[in-house]
Amino acid sequence: MAHRQFIVIGLGRFGGGLAETLVGMGHEVLGVDTDPKTVQAFAGVLTHVVEADSTSETAMRQLGAGEFETAVVAIGTEIEASILTTSVLVDLGAPRIVAKAVTGAHGRILERVGAHRVVFPERDMGVRVGHSLAGSILDYFELDPGFAIVETTAPRPLVGRTLAEAEVRKRYGITVVCIKPEGGVFTYATPDTVPSEGDIVVVAGEKARAEAFGELS
């Protein structure tokens, strides 16, 4: 895996967790926050961590914020600071800016300011948990507004038959990506794969079709 450099601005629950994950994956991370206690808490965790005002172009220029491969604006509820920080990164020529949004309007503004990707971690987690609580879906991930990946237990129509015999794509309009036997590990699914009762399957397809498949019993 290639070694990459990130700057993560805002070390709250989302930003801090993201920064720690990136470091754990072997990447170099500069963490930035305005709270000295937060900076101190991450001092022994991240590659580098500094206390700075991310809305100041001068401060960000001194940190070389525009030179990192990816800049993540993970500022939480301070929407104005989030937007100003994104704008500063755009002005500094940051090649890839990922910004966290808390509302749809906030996200649209971030895109207009120049963020290359906007993420909605709270909303996305709410959607995933909602699907897992309301039916037989174990996990849910929406890749695009119209396309989703669903994890569910193998429904009865698939049990004891190969995926080819069950005509999964023809009948349900989805693709079984991988399968995990009870007590086993995930493996790629093939037309000859035969799901057993209790197996977990991961499927991909148009949102409505993937959701409908996930609700089969």
N, C-alpha and C positions, 0 to 999 in steps of 0.2 A: 504494500500500500504506500502510495506517495506521501511524503511528509509535506504538510501544508501549514500555512500561517493564517491565523484568524485574530481579529480583534472583536471582543464581545463587550458591548457597552450596556451597562445595567446588569448587576449581578444579583437580581432577585431570584425567586424560585425557578423561573424559566431560564433566565440568562445564566445563573449560577450552575444549574443542572446541565445546561447545554455546554457550557465551558468545561466543566469537569469531564463530561463525556468525550469531548474532543481531545482533551489531554490524555484520557485513558486510551484513546485510539492511536496515540503516538504523535498527535499534531502539536504545534506550538501555538499557545494562546496568550494574548495580552488582554487582561481584564481591566475594565475601566468602570469606576463608580464614584459618586460624589460623597458617599458615606464612609468616613474613616474606619468605623467599626467593621463594615462589610469588607473593605479593602484589607484590613488586618486579618479577618477570618479566612480570606482566600490567599494570603501571602505564601503559605506553604503548599498550596494546592495547584495553582496555575503556574505557567512558565514565568509570567511577569504579571503584576497587578499594580495599578496606580490610581490615586485619587485625583480626579480632574473633572472640569466642567466640559462636557461633550458638546454643549451648544456654542462654545467658543472656538472659532476657526483657528485662532492663534494656538490655543492649547492642543487642539487636535493635530495641527500641522507639526508642532514640536514632538508629538508622539509618533509622527509618521503614519497617521491613520489611513491616509490615502494609498499607502504602499502595500497594505496587506491584501492577500488574494481575496479574502472575504471579510466584510465588515457586518456584524450582526448588531442591530439596534434592538436591544431587549428591554428597553425602558417600559415600565408598567403603566400605571395610571396617569402619569404626567404626560398627557398627550402633546402639549405644546413643546416640551423638551424633546419628545420623540421625533416630532416633525422637524424641529430646528436642527437636531443632530443629523437626521437623514439629509437635510439640505446641505449641511456643512460637508458631509462625506461626498455628496455629489460634486460640490465645488472643488473638493480636493482631488477629484478624479478617481475615487475608489472604484475598482473594476467590477466588484460584485457586492451589492448591498441587500441584505436580508433584514426586513423590519417586522417587528411584532406589532399587531394591531389589536385593539380591544373592541372596536365596533366597526361596522361596515363603512361608515362615513370616514372614520379614522384611516381605514385601509385604503380607501379611494384617494384620500389626500396624500398618503405616503407614496402611492403609485404616481400621482401627478407631480410630486416633488422630485421623484426620480428613483425610488426604490425598485430594484430589479425583481424582487420577490417579497410578497407580503404574506405573513403567516398569522393564523388565528388560533393559538394553542388552547385557550380556554374553550372556545366554541367547538373546535375539533374534538377535544376530549369529551365535551358534553354530548356530542353526536355519537361518539363511540360508546360511551357508557349507556346512553339512552337505548341504543340498539341492543346492547347486551342485557339490559334489564327487562326490556319489553317483550322479548321472544326467545327463540332458541339460538340466536346468534351469539357466539362467544366473543368475537371481536370484529371491528368494522373500520375500514379506512377508505376515505373518499379521495381518490387520486385527482379527479377533476369533477366539476359539477355533475357530469353525466356518467362517470365511470367509478366503480368501487371494487374493493377487495373485501371479501367476507370470510370469516373463519366460523365454522359450524360443525356440529356432529353429523356424520354421514346419515342422510335421510333414508327412510325405509326403501324407496324405489331403487336405491343404488346398492343396498346391502346384498352381497352374495352374487353380484353380476359384474362383469367387466364394464368399464366405462364406455367401451364401444357398444356393448350389448344394451346398455341403459340409454344410449343415444343422448348423452348429456347435452351436447351442443345443440342438437336438433330440437330436443324437447324443452330445454330450459334456457337456451341462448347464452350459456356461460361456459367458461373453461375451468376445469379442475387443475389447479397449478401444482399442488402437492398434497400429500396425505400423511397422517401420523397415526400408526396403530396404537391402541391403548397400551401404555407402558413403554412404547418405542420412541423412535425419532422421526422427524419429517424426512420424506424422500419425494423425489419428483414423481408426478403421476404420469402414466402412459395409457394408451387405449386398452392395454391388457391388465391394468390395475383393478383389483377386486376389493372394494371396501367391505369391512366387516362391521358389525354392530359395535358402536362405541368409538369407532375411528373418528379422528378429526380431519376435516378436509378444508382446504383453502381454495376459494374460487374467485375468479375475476370476470367482470362483464359490465354491461350497462347497469347503471345504478338500480333501476326498478327490477330488472331481471335477477341481479345478484341478491337483492334484498328478498325477493320472492323465494328464491332457492333456499336462502338461509332460514326461512320460516317453514320449510317443508318438515313434516314429521315422519 
